[in-house]
Amino acid sequence: MESCVIEITEAAKKHGNLNVACCGKSFFPEDAIGGATKAESANPITIVASGLVEPVKTDIPSDGKTGRPRWIFRDRKWVREFVASNNLNPGDNVTIARLGGRSYSVQPTDKRTGFPVTVPRSKLFHRTKLGRIYLGDSLAVLNKQLAPGSVDLIVTSPPFGLVRKKDYGNVDADKYVEWFKPFGNLFLRLLKPTGSLIVDMGGSWNPGFPTRSLYHYELLLTLCNECGFHLAQEFFWWNPSKLPTPAEWVTVRRIRVKDAVNFVWWLSRTPWPKASNRRVLSPYSIAMRDLLKNGYKAKLRPSGHDISEKFSTDNKAAIPPNLIAVANTESNSYYLRYCKEKGLSPHPARFPSEIPEYFIRMLTDPGDLVVDPFAGSCVAGEVAQRLKRRWICVDTVEEYLEGAIARFRREDTLFPLPKSRDLSNSYYKIYHPGANWNCEPDVVLPSDGGSARAKRSKNLK
Ligand SMILES: C[S@@+](CC[C@H](N)C(=O)[O-])C[C@H]1O[C@@H](n2cnc3c(N)ncnc32)[C@H](O)[C@@H]1O
C-alpha cells in the first residue's frame, strides 16, 4: 500500500493545516486539486481517520495568487479533531495511506516501530442468545453494528484520566475530554429518544498538588453543552473499601480526607428518558420503621416543608438517595477463579455488578438493548444477560475478553440472585461527622497548607 509519513506541526494542531506536500504530486488524484475558494472545490477524496466517527470528504485547494496546490486539506476541522482524539502533539508523526480508488486512511505512527498504530481489527469475539462481545475500537464497532436510535442504555466505566496510569493506557486528564467527545457524539446518535447513558468516573488529582482535576466536570459539561445530552441526575458511588489515597496528602501530610466516591453521570437524549425508581427501592431505615410503627404527627418542618399524614403511609420500601453504597471487594468469583486457572490477568478496574445492575433495572425492560462500549471484563454484559436484556460489549484488549468469556460459559456461572431477603449484611454504616468532635485535642493547622512536609510529632497519631 502506498503511504507517506507526515509530522504534526503547531499549525496542524491549532489550525488543521496538515502539510501533505511530502506525499508527492501523484499521491492524490489530479482532479482532487481544486481552486482557491470553496465554490471551486474539486472532486473530493474520502479519508478514514482513526478516532473519528465519520469518514471525511475533502479536496486540496490551490493558492489564489500562484494557482499552485497548497498541499493541505480544504476541510481542516477534522484534522484538529483527529489530532485531539489521538492525543497528538507537534513532533509526532502520522501515516497517510492510499487504500485504493479515492480512499485514504490517516493513523498516528508508532514512535518505536515507525508503523501506523493499528487499531485492532474488530471481530465478533463471543456470543450468547442475548448478547455479543466484540474485540475492537468501540467507535468503529458500534458505528458499524448498530443503527442510530437503536440502543436503550449505554452503561459504562470508561478509562479514567488518572494521574497514575493503569495497565490499559489511560489518556491524560487534560486531553481526556477531547478524546471522549467523538464517543459522546456517537452515543447520542445510537440512543433511542427514551434512552440513557450512564458514565461511571473516578476523580483525579493534579500531579504534584493536593488539588483535584476538574476533568470529570469538564466531561459532563461537554457532553451536555456540546454533544447535546441532558443531565437526568448525578449519582455518587460510595466505595467503603477504598484505600486512603493519595497517601502523600491523606496519610502522610494529613491535609486531605479519603476520596471514596465515584461520580456516576446519568445522561439522556431527551429530558424524558424512560425510568422508574420503583425498580430500585431499598428497605426502610430503622428510624422509618419505628416511625411507621409508632405513628407520625403531620407538621411544618423548620425548612418550610409541609410533611403531611401521607408521610406515615407504609409503602413497604423506601425511595433510595442518589448515593449508591457498594464495596468493590470481589475476591472469589467464578470469573477470578477462571482467570487464575487460565493464567489470565483479571481486569484491574472492574466495577461491582451492582452499579450496572442498578441502572439496567431502573432504566430498561427485558428485551431492551444495553451496550457497554468500554466493557473490560463485561460485568455489564453479565448483568444484562441475567436480567434478560439484549446486550453488546466492546473492548480493545483481547486478554480482558478472554477472561470475560467466563461470565457466559454456562448459565449457572452467572452470579445468582439472593434467594431470601437477608438484610443483616446489606448495609454499610458511616458515622455522623460530629461523633468524634471534642473527643480529640485540636492539632495546629499548618500555616503553609502543608506544602513543606512536617516532621512527625510523637504526640500525633
Ligand atoms: C475502566 S475499564 C472498564 C472495566 C469494566 N467496567 C469492568 O468492570 O470490567 C475501561 C476499558 O476500556 C477499554 N477501552 C479503552 N479504549 C477503548 C476503545 N476505544 N474501545 C473499546 N474499549 C476501549 C480498556 O481496554 C478498558 O478495559
The ligand as a Gaussian input file, in Angstrom:
#p B3LYP/6-31G(d) Opt

LIG

0 1
 C      -12.383000       1.048000      33.399000
 S      -12.202000      -0.224000      32.220000
 C      -13.779000      -0.968000      32.194000
 C      -13.934000      -2.090000      33.189000
 C      -15.296000      -2.755000      33.161000
 N      -16.344000      -1.874000      33.595000
 C      -15.319000      -3.998000      34.042000
 O      -15.995000      -3.973000      35.075000
 O      -14.612000      -4.962000      33.752000
 C      -12.106000       0.600000      30.688000
 C      -11.880000      -0.324000      29.488000
 O      -11.986000       0.444000      28.286000
 C      -11.212000      -0.217000      27.284000
 N      -11.036000       0.709000      26.159000
 C      -10.251000       1.822000      26.081000
 N      -10.405000       2.433000      24.884000
 C      -11.317000       1.692000      24.184000
 C      -11.910000       1.815000      22.899000
 N      -11.592000       2.810000      22.093000
 N      -12.816000       0.880000      22.520000
 C      -13.151000      -0.142000      23.346000
 N      -12.617000      -0.302000      24.579000
 C      -11.723000       0.601000      24.992000
 C       -9.939000      -0.607000      28.049000
 O       -9.266000      -1.671000      27.415000
 C      -10.508000      -0.986000      29.426000
 O      -10.679000      -2.397000      29.534000

